[in-house]
């Protein structure tokens, strides 16, 4: 499946917000996990990513909610969250 414009935008936001110097947007597979395996992000990265989402899209997430874990599972699920919140 091709990367959407929103997914590309999120890839760039992740790289900028987390200051991932050795990562390019092409390195981020939309279906790979963002945390532990895949991109290898950790809990501090999750907080920074949450702040970036809030600043850019006005999205707030509960840090301990199970739904937040699902939204951060991979880039596609994050893009689906942004799309859903935009539609509200």
N, C-alpha and C positions, 0 to 999 in steps of 0.2 A: 504494500500500500504506500502511496506517495505521501511525503510529508506535506502537511497543510501549512498555510501561511501562519496560522496561530501556533502550530508546533514549532516552526522555525523561530518565531518570536520568543516562545518559551525557552527554546534551547539557548538563544542569545542572552535572555534574562538570567538563566541559571548560571551560565558562564560568567557574566558580569557580576551578578550578586555574590557569587561564591568565589570570585577571583580565581577561576580555574585556568591557570596560565598554559597548561599543556593540553588543553582540550579544545577542540573545534566543534562547531555545530554538527558536522558530519560524523563526529565520534559518538554522538549520543543517539543510540538506537531507540526509537519511540516505544518499542515493545519490551526493551530490557529494563530490569529493575533499576530504580534510581539509588536505592540504599543497599548497603552491604555488598552484594554482588553487582554486576552491571557497572554503573557509574561509580559505585563505592562511597556514596555520601553517608554521613553520620548524623547523630541527633542535633549537633550544633548547626550543621548545614540545613537541617529541617527547619530550625528556628529562623535562620537567615532567609531561607526560601519562602517561608510563611510571611515574613516581613516584606519581602520583595513583591509577593502576590498582593498583599494588602495595599502597598504603596502604588503599584501599577494598575491593579484591577479593582481595588476596593473590596477584596475578598478576605474575610476573616475566618479562621478555622480554629476549632477547639483542639489544643495540643494533645489531649488525652483521649479524644474521641476515636472510636474504631473507624468511622467514616473518613477521618483525616488520613489514616494509614492507607485506606483504599485509594484515596485521591492522589496520594504521593507514590503509589505503587510503580508507576512508570509515566513517561511523558504523555502517552495517549490518554490516560486517566486524568492527568492534570489538565490537559487541553479540554477534555469533556467537562470538567468542573468549571473552567473559565467560560466555556460556551453556555452551560446551564445557568450560571449566575448572570451572564450578559442578557439572557432571554427573560430574566425575571423583571 
